[in-house]
């Protein structure tokens, strides 16, 4: 049965769609970080040229203190600085650090874990749960197998797809990290060389392994929730609507909201050096966050199995 389910997700091209969307998500994130670095380079160069034309010692200005004041005006954050060249240089430094090879991988994993992964993997779970109802193959499978076993098999396939997606992201970002960095630090017209900016310490193997683990944990969490919704409703439309609404429109409703739990464990292992910055969580202990995530995932699996138990093998 497991082979049949794996074969079907390949035959239906669903797994290719999932892979393509994950790669697109990571690619957009990498492009945003490159664009940010180039813009910061041009901004720094422009300010430096203006100060030089006015006879100001730029190197001395860079050694002076920087004070930043942020105020809210009509819902917009206004930033005031007393040392523009130092501010521009520090922004340039931060943006180039995000393009260092290790950070390219880290930011790619962050995009999958927090930005688009919850939506994609939630929808993936809905697809796995409802494909037999949509394709009218539920009778054939239910006659041949216990529907609870079918559900567990599908959940296993879903979890493997999450692991494979995260592994693919890690592999691809490690492979393209150096070319992305080289492209980002190339000399655009009218700017200084980004290659001269220190890239600082990069995430090591242990850090990337921990970040990959968090991405898998969160992917499996949202996949199991999506699967439970699909199993209970037996149609993709309402569950997909709920998945999209929860991930896109509904704000965090409390410190035990799964999105807040994700933020808690995310800030524990990710530096978020790129354009994407995960919202600060409402604090709870990290071990408790992991425990609650496990509880939600297990509850979703239990709900799926309970729904499968009560569904007749002759349901259409």
C-alpha positions in Angstrom: 0.0 0.0 0.0 2.8 2.4 0.9 4.3 2.0 -2.6 0.9 2.6 -4.2 0.4 5.8 -2.3 3.9 7.0 -3.2 3.4 6.1 -6.8 0.1 8.0 -6.9 1.6 11.3 -5.6 4.2 11.0 -8.4 1.6 9.9 -11.0 -0.7 12.8 -10.1 2.2 15.2 -10.3 1.2 16.6 -6.9 4.7 16.0 -5.5 6.2 17.9 -8.4 3.9 20.8 -7.8 4.8 20.8 -4.1 8.5 20.7 -5.0 8.2 23.5 -7.5 6.4 25.8 -5.1 8.9 25.2 -2.4 11.8 26.0 -4.8 10.0 29.1 -6.0 9.5 30.2 -2.5 13.2 29.9 -1.7 14.1 31.5 -5.0 12.0 34.5 -4.3 13.5 34.9 -0.9 17.1 34.7 -2.2 16.3 37.2 -4.9 14.8 39.6 -2.3 18.0 39.4 -0.3 20.2 40.1 -3.3 18.0 43.1 -4.2 18.3 44.3 -0.7 22.1 44.1 -0.8 22.3 45.9 -4.1 20.0 48.7 -2.9 22.0 49.1 0.4 25.2 49.3 -1.7 23.8 52.0 -3.9 22.5 53.9 -0.9 25.8 53.8 1.0 27.7 54.8 -2.1 25.4 57.8 -2.7 25.7 59.1 0.8 29.5 58.6 0.8 29.8 60.5 -2.5 27.7 63.4 -1.1 29.8 63.6 2.0 33.0 63.5 0.1 31.8 66.3 -2.2 31.1 68.4 0.9 34.6 67.8 2.2 33.6 65.6 5.1 35.9 62.8 6.3 33.8 59.7 5.6 36.2 57.3 7.5 36.0 59.5 10.5 32.2 59.7 10.3 32.1 55.9 10.2 33.9 55.8 13.6 31.4 58.1 15.2 28.5 56.8 17.3 25.1 56.1 15.8 21.8 56.9 17.4 18.5 55.6 15.9 15.1 56.8 16.9 11.9 55.1 15.7 8.5 56.7 16.0 5.0 55.7 14.8 3.1 58.1 12.6 -0.2 57.1 11.2 0.7 53.4 11.4 4.0 54.0 9.7 7.4 53.6 11.4 9.6 56.7 10.9 13.3 56.1 11.5 15.5 59.1 12.4 19.3 58.7 12.5 22.1 61.2 13.5 24.8 59.5 11.4 23.5 58.6 8.0 26.7 57.2 6.6 27.2 54.9 9.6 23.6 53.7 9.4 23.9 53.0 5.6 27.1 51.1 6.2 25.6 48.9 8.9 22.6 48.2 6.7 25.0 47.3 3.9 26.9 45.0 6.2 23.8 43.3 7.4 22.5 42.8 3.9 25.7 41.3 2.7 25.9 38.9 5.6 22.5 37.6 4.5 24.2 36.6 1.2 27.0 34.6 2.8 26.6 30.9 1.7 25.7 29.6 5.2 23.1 32.3 5.6 21.6 31.6 2.1 20.9 28.1 3.4 19.6 29.4 6.7 17.3 31.9 5.1 16.0 29.3 2.7 15.1 27.0 5.5 13.4 29.9 7.3 11.3 30.7 4.3 10.1 27.1 4.2 9.6 26.8 7.9 7.7 30.0 8.6 6.9 32.0 5.4 5.2 29.6 3.0 5.7 26.1 4.4 2.7 26.2 6.8 0.4 27.1 3.9 2.0 24.7 1.4 2.2 21.7 3.8 -1.2 22.4 5.2 -2.6 22.2 1.7 -0.5 19.1 1.0 -2.2 17.4 3.9 -5.6 18.4 2.6 -4.7 17.0 -0.8 -3.6 13.6 0.6 -6.7 13.3 2.8 -9.2 14.2 0.0 -7.7 12.8 -3.2 -9.6 9.5 -2.9 -12.9 11.3 -2.3 -12.3 13.6 -5.2 -11.2 10.8 -7.6 -13.9 8.4 -6.4 -11.3 5.7 -5.5 -12.3 5.6 -1.8 -14.5 2.5 -2.2 -11.8 0.4 -3.9 -9.2 1.2 -1.3 -11.5 0.8 1.7 -12.7 -2.6 0.6 -9.1 -3.8 0.3 -7.7 -2.2 3.4 -8.6 -0.9 6.8 -9.2 2.8 6.3 -7.2 3.6 9.4 -4.2 1.9 7.8 -4.8 3.9 4.7 -4.8 7.1 6.7 -1.6 6.2 8.5 0.0 5.3 5.2 -1.0 8.7 3.7 0.3 10.5 6.8 3.6 8.7 6.4 3.8 9.7 2.8 3.0 13.3 3.7 5.7 13.4 6.4 8.3 11.9 4.0 7.4 14.6 1.5 8.0 17.3 4.1 11.3 15.8 5.0 12.2 15.5 1.3 11.2 19.1 0.7 13.3 20.4 3.6 16.3 18.3 2.5 16.0 19.5 -1.0 15.9 23.1 0.1 19.0 22.6 2.3 20.9 20.9 -0.6 20.0 23.5 -3.2 20.8 26.5 -1.0 24.1 25.0 -0.1 24.9 24.4 -3.8 23.8 27.9 -4.9 25.1 29.7 -1.8 28.4 30.7 -3.3 27.1 31.8 -6.7 24.3 33.8 -5.1 26.9 35.5 -2.8 29.2 36.1 -5.8 26.4 37.7 -7.7 25.3 39.8 -4.8 28.7 41.2 -4.1 29.5 42.0 -7.7 30.0 45.7 -8.4 26.8 47.4 -9.6 27.2 50.8 -11.3 27.9 53.6 -8.9 28.4 51.5 -5.8 31.2 50.3 -3.6 32.3 46.7 -3.7 30.3 44.6 -1.4 33.0 42.0 -1.4 35.0 44.3 0.9 32.4 44.0 3.7 33.0 41.4 6.3 30.5 38.5 6.1 31.0 37.6 9.8 30.4 34.1 11.3 28.2 31.8 9.3 25.8 29.1 10.6 27.7 25.9 11.1 26.6 22.3 10.4 25.0 21.9 13.8 23.0 25.2 13.4 21.8 24.2 9.9 20.9 20.7 11.2 18.8 22.2 14.0 17.1 24.6 11.6 16.3 21.8 9.2 14.8 19.9 12.2 12.6 22.8 13.1 11.5 23.2 9.5 10.5 19.5 9.4 8.7 19.6 12.7 6.6 22.6 11.6 6.0 21.1 8.2 4.7 17.9 9.7 2.6 19.8 12.2 0.7 21.7 9.5 0.5 18.7 7.2 -1.2 16.6 9.9 -3.6 19.4 10.7 -4.5 19.8 7.0 -4.9 16.1 6.7 -7.2 16.0 9.7 -9.4 18.8 8.3 -9.6 17.0 4.9 -10.4 13.6 6.5 -13.2 15.0 8.6 -14.8 17.2 5.8 -14.0 14.7 3.0 -13.8 17.6 0.5 -10.8 19.9 -0.3 -12.7 23.2 -0.5 -13.5 24.1 3.1 -10.3 22.7 4.5 -8.2 24.7 1.9 -10.2 27.8 2.7 -9.5 27.3 6.4 -5.8 26.7 5.8 -5.4 29.8 3.7 -7.4 31.9 6.1 -5.5 30.8 9.1 -2.1 31.3 7.5 -2.8 34.6 5.6 -5.6 36.5 7.4 -5.9 35.4 11.0 -3.5 37.0 13.4 -1.9 35.2 16.3 -4.7 34.8 18.9 -2.6 33.8 21.9 0.6 32.4 23.2 -0.6 28.9 22.6 -1.5 29.5 19.0 0.5 27.2 16.8 1.9 30.2 14.9 3.2 31.6 18.2 4.6 28.2 19.1 6.4 28.2 15.7 7.8 31.6 16.4 9.1 30.6 19.8 11.1 27.6 18.5 12.0 29.6 15.4 13.7 32.4 17.3 15.5 29.7 19.4 17.5 28.4 16.4 17.2 30.9 13.5 19.1 34.3 13.3 16.8 35.7 10.5 19.5 37.6 8.8 17.6 38.2 5.5 14.6 40.3 4.4 12.2 37.9 6.1 11.9 38.6 9.8 9.7 36.4 11.9 7.5 38.3 14.2 8.6 38.2 17.8 6.7 35.6 19.8 4.7 35.9 23.0 7.2 34.2 25.3 6.7 30.7 26.7 9.4 28.2 27.5 10.9 26.5 24.4 10.5 23.0 25.8 6.8 23.7 26.4 6.4 25.0 22.8 7.9 21.8 21.5 5.6 19.7 23.7 2.5 21.6 22.6 3.5 21.3 18.9 3.8 17.5 19.5 0.4 17.5 21.2 -1.3 19.3 18.4 0.2 17.0 15.8 -0.8 13.9 17.7 -4.3 15.3 18.3 -4.6 15.8 14.5 -3.4 12.3 13.8 -5.9 11.0 16.4 -8.7 13.0 14.8 -7.8 11.6 11.4 -7.8 8.0 12.7 -11.1 8.5 14.5 -12.7 10.0 11.4 -11.4 7.1 9.4 -12.7 4.6 11.9 -16.3 5.9 11.6 -16.3 6.4 7.8 -18.0 3.6 6.0 -16.0 1.7 3.4 -18.9 2.3 1.1 -19.0 6.1 1.4 -18.9 8.0 -1.9 
